[in-house]
Amino acid sequence: MKRLKVFCATDENFLQMTHVMLASLLANSRASVSAIHVFGWRLPAKGVLALEDLDRDLVRVHDFQDLPAALEPLRFRIIDMVPTWMRLVAPDLIAADAENLLYIDGDCVVDRDIAALAAVDLGGAPFGAVANFSKTKHPRWLERLGLPADTPYFNAGVMLFDHRLYREGGWSRRAIDLTLSIPDRLKLHDQDTLNTVVEGRWVELPSSYNAHASFETTRHGDGGEIFDGAHIIHYVGKSKPTDADCRHVAKDAFLRYRAATPWRDVPLRSAPCREISDHVRMGIGKVKRFLAGRGYRVR
C-alpha cells in the first residue's frame, strides 16, 4: 500500500491548532502516513515534546532558531511570518523518495482518511492543490500578479507535492527568485508566489481535500455544504475555532479533536485577547520588517 509523507510548519502562536490538526490526522489516517515532519519556529521545549508525544515513531520536529539558508534572501519580508514561508523550502529539507509529500496548514483538521492522496499521479506537475473557494476575487488577484485572466488560482493550505520533481526541478529556488523580483505584488504572501511561479501548471484536487471558507462566510450558515463529507477542513480567515466568539459552521469538528489533546481544558481565547494579541504581533512584525529591510539581522 502506498503511503504519504506529511509536513506542516508552526510557531508558538499556532501551536495549539497544529497539535489538534496532527491529532486529527493520526486519528483518521495513521496507517496512510509514513512520516510527519513538523517545521517549528522557536517553539517552547514543552511544545516540541507535546508534538513528538503524538507519535514517537512518525512525528519528527525540526525546530529552527534562525532561518534556513534558502530563505535568508527573504529575511527582510518574512521575518515575522517564517512558518508561512517554510512551505517553499521544506520539501528540500526532507529526503525525497517515490512517495507523495502532503503539506497541511496548522489551521485544518483531517476528518476522513486521506489514503487516496498517496496514489495520485500528478502527471509531471510539481504539485496539486484545491482551487480557491472565493473565485470572485480572482480577476483582480490575477491582474495584480500579471497572470492571464483565465489562470486557475489555488488555496495553498493543502498541497500535494511530487516530491522528487519539486526538488529536482528547483521549484523552491524559482519561487524565492520570483519573490525577490516582484515583492510588491505579493499580497497573499507565498500563496501568491506559488500561484505565480507555476502559472496554472498544477493539478486540481477534489475540493474535499481543502474545504475552506471563513468564519465570516459561514457564521450565518452560508457555505456550510462544502464541509459535508470533507476529508480536510480548513479554517481560513482571521477568527479561528480556538476563539470563543468563533461561530464557524465546522467549529464542532475542531473541538471534537481538541478534546483528545492536552489543550482540551485550555479556555478558548476571548475576543479582546485576540484583538490585543493580533495588534501586538502585527506591530512587532512591522518593526522587524523595517529593521531587516535596513540591513539589521533581526531574529
Rosetta blueprint (number, residue, H / E / L):
1 M L
2 K L
3 R L
4 L E
5 K E
6 V E
7 F E
8 C E
9 A E
10 T E
11 D E
12 E H
13 N H
14 F H
15 L H
16 Q H
17 M H
18 T H
19 H H
20 V H
21 M H
22 L H
23 A H
24 S H
25 L H
26 L H
27 A H
28 N H
29 S H
30 R H
31 A H
32 S H
33 V E
34 S E
35 A E
36 I E
37 H E
38 V E
39 F E
40 G E
41 W E
42 R L
43 L L
44 P L
45 A H
46 K H
47 G H
48 V H
49 L H
50 A H
51 L H
52 E H
53 D L
54 L L
55 D L
56 R L
57 D L
58 L L
59 V E
60 R E
61 V E
62 H E
63 D E
64 F E
65 Q L
66 D L
67 L L
68 P L
69 A H
70 A H
71 L H
72 E H
73 P H
74 L H
75 R H
76 F H
77 R H
78 I H
79 I L
80 D L
81 M L
82 V H
83 P H
84 T H
85 W H
86 M H
87 R H
88 L H
89 V H
90 A H
91 P H
92 D H
93 L H
94 I L
95 A L
96 A L
97 D L
98 A L
99 E L
100 N L
101 L E
102 L E
103 Y E
104 I E
105 D L
106 G L
107 D L
108 C E
109 V E
110 V E
111 D L
112 R L
113 D L
114 I L
115 A H
116 A H
117 L H
118 A H
119 A H
120 V L
121 D L
122 L L
123 G L
124 G L
125 A L
126 P L
127 F E
128 G E
129 A E
130 V E
131 A E
132 N L
133 F L
134 S L
135 K H
136 T H
137 K H
138 H H
139 P H
140 R H
141 W H
142 L H
143 E H
144 R H
145 L H
146 G L
147 L L
148 P L
149 A L
150 D L
151 T L
152 P L
153 Y L
154 F E
155 N E
156 A E
157 G E
158 V E
159 M E
160 L E
161 F E
162 D L
163 H H
164 R H
165 L H
166 Y H
167 R H
168 E H
169 G L
170 G L
171 W H
172 S H
173 R H
174 R H
175 A H
176 I H
177 D H
178 L H
179 T H
180 L H
181 S H
182 I L
183 P H
184 D H
185 R H
186 L L
187 K L
188 L L
189 H H
190 D H
191 Q H
192 D H
193 T H
194 L H
195 N H
196 T H
197 V H
198 V H
199 E L
200 G L
201 R L
202 W L
203 V E
204 E E
205 L L
206 P L
207 S H
208 S H
209 Y H
210 N H
211 A E
212 H E
213 A L
214 S L
215 F H
216 E H
217 T H
218 T H
219 R L
220 H L
221 G L
222 D L
223 G L
224 G H
225 E H
226 I H
227 F H
228 D L
229 G L
230 A L
231 H L
232 I E
233 I E
234 H E
235 Y L
236 V L
237 G L
238 K L
239 S L
240 K L
241 P L
242 T L
243 D E
244 A L
245 D L
246 C L
247 R L
248 H L
249 V L
250 A L
251 K H
252 D H
253 A H
254 F H
255 L H
256 R H
257 Y H
258 R H
259 A L
260 A L
261 T L
262 P L
263 W L
264 R L
265 D L
266 V L
267 P L
268 L L
269 R E
270 S L
271 A H
272 P H
273 C H
274 R H
275 E H
276 I H
277 S H
278 D H
279 H H
280 V H
281 R H
282 M H
283 G H
284 I H
285 G H
286 K H
287 V H
288 K H
289 R H
290 F H
291 L H
292 A H
293 G H
294 R L
295 G L
296 Y L
297 R L
298 V L
299 R L
